[in-house]
Amino acid sequence: MDVLAKSTEQDFTQAGTLPTGFLAGSIKNIGTTEAIVNGVPLGPGEAKGYPFVGKGYEAIDFDPVQSTLRVLQIS
């Protein structure tokens, strides 16, 4: 059986993007200062989830600013 989805998880200290077409994902601020996800502040310890909705998402930009973001992507 072929693999149907690929999971990638990594920490970011620089700006990045969940690319157009990702199926599910989450972004957690594991740092100590506020970050920006999709133009919205994300405080330390907070997370934002993008659950599977039956089709791919548009791209989501994120910027840790001076923090660290843990990003999980299913594509």
KERO-597937 format. One line per field, with one value per residue: chain; x, y, z of N, C-alpha, C in turn; residue number from 1. Coordinates in nm, 3 decimals. Example, Ala and Ser with C-alpha at 12.3 -4.5 7.8 and 13.67 -1.06 7.14 Angstrom:
! residues 2
chain: A,A;
n_X: 1.319,1.285;
n_Y: -0.569,-0.225;
n_Z: 0.780,0.708;
ca_X: 1.230,1.367;
ca_Y: -0.450,-0.106;
ca_Z: 0.780,0.714;
c_X: 1.320,1.290;
c_Y: -0.330,0.003;
c_Z: 0.780,0.787;
n: 1,2;
***
This chain:
! residues 75
chain: A,A,A,A,A,A,A,A,A,A,A,A,A,A,A,A,A,A,A,A,A,A,A,A,A,A,A,A,A,A,A,A,A,A,A,A,A,A,A,A,A,A,A,A,A,A,A,A,A,A,A,A,A,A,A,A,A,A,A,A,A,A,A,A,A,A,A,A,A,A,A,A,A,A,A;
n_X: 0.084,0.055,0.194,-0.021,-0.028,0.205,0.387,0.536,0.739,0.878,1.095,1.089,1.275,1.279,1.089,0.830,0.627,0.328,0.265,0.056,-0.209,-0.161,-0.283,-0.353,-0.258,-0.057,0.047,0.254,0.349,0.641,0.818,0.916,0.814,0.574,0.448,0.368,0.101,-0.049,-0.107,-0.202,-0.150,0.024,0.051,0.302,0.309,0.062,-0.141,-0.226,-0.456,-0.510,-0.731,-0.805,-1.012,-1.122,-1.024,-0.734,-0.559,-0.522,-0.207,-0.040,0.114,0.379,0.554,0.803,0.910,1.078,1.070,1.008,0.864,0.681,0.606,0.372,0.300,0.080,0.079;
n_Y: -0.118,0.219,0.514,0.756,1.009,1.251,1.321,1.593,1.736,2.008,2.251,2.606,2.906,3.113,3.298,3.131,2.912,2.726,2.532,2.594,2.368,2.187,1.928,1.901,2.052,2.197,2.462,2.548,2.770,2.741,2.893,3.187,3.435,3.641,3.530,3.545,3.420,3.358,3.628,3.685,3.736,3.493,3.368,3.269,2.921,2.883,2.733,2.673,2.511,2.332,2.141,1.839,1.900,1.793,1.892,2.058,2.326,2.686,2.863,2.922,3.169,3.212,3.364,3.348,3.563,3.657,3.414,3.057,2.828,2.530,2.326,2.125,1.942,1.792,1.647;
n_Z: 0.000,-0.085,0.066,0.191,0.306,0.426,0.717,0.877,1.122,1.289,1.451,1.440,1.420,1.258,1.015,0.827,0.617,0.601,0.332,0.040,-0.002,0.206,0.421,0.693,1.005,1.270,1.486,1.743,1.996,2.145,2.270,2.460,2.408,2.230,1.915,1.559,1.375,1.077,1.062,1.316,1.666,1.865,2.172,2.421,2.480,2.363,2.102,1.758,1.555,1.251,1.135,0.944,0.670,0.447,0.210,0.071,0.244,0.203,0.181,0.493,0.668,0.906,1.180,1.406,1.539,1.803,1.922,1.943,1.723,1.706,1.446,1.289,1.004,0.779,0.473;
ca_X: 0.000,0.130,0.172,-0.119,0.001,0.338,0.390,0.663,0.735,1.007,1.094,1.130,1.311,1.268,0.960,0.808,0.494,0.266,0.240,-0.074,-0.241,-0.141,-0.410,-0.377,-0.137,-0.067,0.160,0.256,0.455,0.712,0.913,0.878,0.759,0.464,0.477,0.258,0.058,-0.156,-0.137,-0.262,-0.055,0.015,0.128,0.378,0.229,-0.062,-0.131,-0.329,-0.471,-0.576,-0.769,-0.844,-1.147,-1.165,-0.946,-0.615,-0.568,-0.437,-0.084,-0.047,0.244,0.407,0.678,0.830,0.962,1.192,1.029,1.026,0.738,0.683,0.510,0.338,0.233,0.040,0.055;
ca_Y: 0.000,0.344,0.614,0.853,1.142,1.262,1.404,1.662,1.818,2.071,2.378,2.721,3.031,3.213,3.296,3.023,2.898,2.598,2.558,2.569,2.228,2.098,1.866,1.929,2.102,2.272,2.548,2.577,2.859,2.676,2.992,3.268,3.563,3.632,3.507,3.582,3.310,3.401,3.767,3.696,3.703,3.363,3.381,3.153,2.808,2.870,2.658,2.693,2.388,2.331,2.001,1.794,1.945,1.729,1.945,2.130,2.465,2.789,2.880,2.991,3.225,3.225,3.432,3.333,3.691,3.621,3.294,2.931,2.764,2.389,2.317,1.992,1.954,1.670,1.679;
ca_Z: 0.000,-0.092,0.170,0.144,0.359,0.489,0.837,0.903,1.244,1.318,1.522,1.360,1.486,1.153,0.947,0.733,0.562,0.570,0.190,-0.019,-0.025,0.320,0.460,0.835,1.067,1.395,1.518,1.886,2.041,2.256,2.319,2.575,2.364,2.134,1.774,1.469,1.288,0.988,1.094,1.449,1.773,1.932,2.294,2.467,2.525,2.286,1.978,1.656,1.480,1.121,1.120,0.811,0.635,0.323,0.098,0.117,0.289,0.144,0.257,0.622,0.706,1.049,1.215,1.550,1.587,1.887,1.992,1.870,1.689,1.667,1.337,1.237,0.875,0.712,0.332;
c_X: 0.088,0.097,0.079,-0.092,0.138,0.331,0.531,0.645,0.873,0.986,1.149,1.165,1.312,1.133,0.951,0.663,0.452,0.219,0.097,-0.093,-0.217,-0.277,-0.450,-0.247,-0.165,0.060,0.149,0.375,0.520,0.818,0.854,0.822,0.651,0.516,0.355,0.229,-0.063,-0.203,-0.193,-0.157,-0.083,0.109,0.207,0.286,0.100,-0.035,-0.248,-0.335,-0.547,-0.612,-0.805,-0.989,-1.194,-1.097,-0.830,-0.643,-0.489,-0.312,-0.109,0.095,0.257,0.542,0.700,0.873,1.087,1.163,1.066,0.889,0.762,0.570,0.496,0.259,0.203,0.008,0.052;
c_Y: 0.124,0.434,0.721,0.995,1.138,1.360,1.462,1.748,1.876,2.204,2.487,2.838,3.145,3.196,3.182,3.019,2.752,2.614,2.530,2.420,2.136,2.051,1.892,1.981,2.167,2.351,2.581,2.667,2.796,2.770,3.073,3.405,3.539,3.614,3.551,3.462,3.359,3.543,3.791,3.660,3.565,3.367,3.256,3.044,2.788,2.793,2.691,2.567,2.408,2.185,1.967,1.834,1.890,1.782,2.026,2.274,2.557,2.800,2.959,3.038,3.230,3.291,3.420,3.464,3.660,3.495,3.170,2.870,2.618,2.369,2.172,2.012,1.814,1.709,1.554;
c_Z: 0.000,0.026,0.115,0.192,0.427,0.605,0.854,1.027,1.269,1.390,1.432,1.450,1.384,1.084,0.847,0.689,0.560,0.426,0.147,-0.042,0.093,0.370,0.604,0.893,1.200,1.414,1.665,1.917,2.164,2.315,2.433,2.538,2.258,1.992,1.691,1.378,1.208,1.022,1.233,1.555,1.834,2.052,2.330,2.521,2.448,2.156,1.887,1.572,1.350,1.092,0.975,0.784,0.501,0.198,0.155,0.155,0.196,0.231,0.386,0.657,0.857,1.069,1.365,1.617,1.670,1.968,1.909,1.846,1.652,1.568,1.291,1.109,0.822,0.568,0.248;
n: 1,2,3,4,5,6,7,8,9,10,11,12,13,14,15,16,17,18,19,20,21,22,23,24,25,26,27,28,29,30,31,32,33,34,35,36,37,38,39,40,41,42,43,44,45,46,47,48,49,50,51,52,53,54,55,56,57,58,59,60,61,62,63,64,65,66,67,68,69,70,71,72,73,74,75;
***
